[in-house]
Amino acid sequence: MQVSVVVSTYNQPEWLEKVLWGYNMQSFKDFELIVADDGSGSASREMLKRITPKLSYPLKHVWHEDVGFRKCLILNKAILAASADYLIFTDGDCIPRKDFVEQHMKFRKKGHFLSGGYHKLSMETSRAIQLSDIESQACFNVRWLKERGMKCSFRNNKLTTSKLLASILNAVTTTKPTWNGHNASGWMEDVMRVNGYDERMEYGGQDREFGERLVNCGITGLQIRYSAICLHLDHARGYINQKAWDRNREIRKETVFLKHTWTDFGIKK
């Protein structure tokens, strides 16, 4: 396999199924997909058992017991399960457009990681998307989405199919190319060089901290937010807590100030 796609999830089988079907429609076929499952229950396992025979790509399900938010740990386990030398990271609530993997492979470059974004949908619009809409790619059409509740916004340019416009918007955007867990990719050797994700971190900036260690190693980000397109499905976030945010913020401050390139709380202990 030329690339391993790591998809994080937790107890969202309906959304995850839509995401997995999105990868079934990819124009670039030479990839495996690893579901990094932070302790989902039986509904997710049953969905995966049902859908896996229908998928055109190999799928690995990496799971551990649910004892609280441990996304960084399950991502590190998924990294160890990966077969390819290039990795794409995304979430189980982000449906990829058919050229998503192709764009990551097109723009990958040694000494860099790729920084993508997402197009956030309302719950109304998220629920309207059916598997047939993913097959036809209708759900990536601005008019189709507006008919199902999406508001008018400059952000809708994230759905452009124009390569020229995407290139211009990538170049002029003021958004910095950071490591975003919902849409980012990098080389396995670089991921291992910084020892993966810091497992002390819960929700809130854990992806950015990983990217900051890459930058401290001299691995810089390239912006592809208007090229690698995915739709973010709405959901509640019951795992957010201020204590974890505060602790994560302190870890990030230390990483940036001391220019850490390695975490002792990552893949290698």
Secondary structure, DSSP 8 states (H G I E B T S, - for coil): --EEEEEEESS-HHHHHHHHHHHHT-S---EEEEEEESS--HHHHHHHHHHGGG-SS-EEEEE---SS--HHHHHHHHHHH--SSEEEEEETTEEE-TTHHHHHHHH--TTEEEE---EE--HHHHHH--HHHHHHTGGG-HHHHHTTT----GGGGGG---HHHHHHHHHH--S-----TTEEEEEHHHHHHTTS--TT--SSSHHHHHHHHHHHTT-EEEE-TTTS-EEE-----TT--HHHHHHHHHHHHHHHHTT----TTSS--
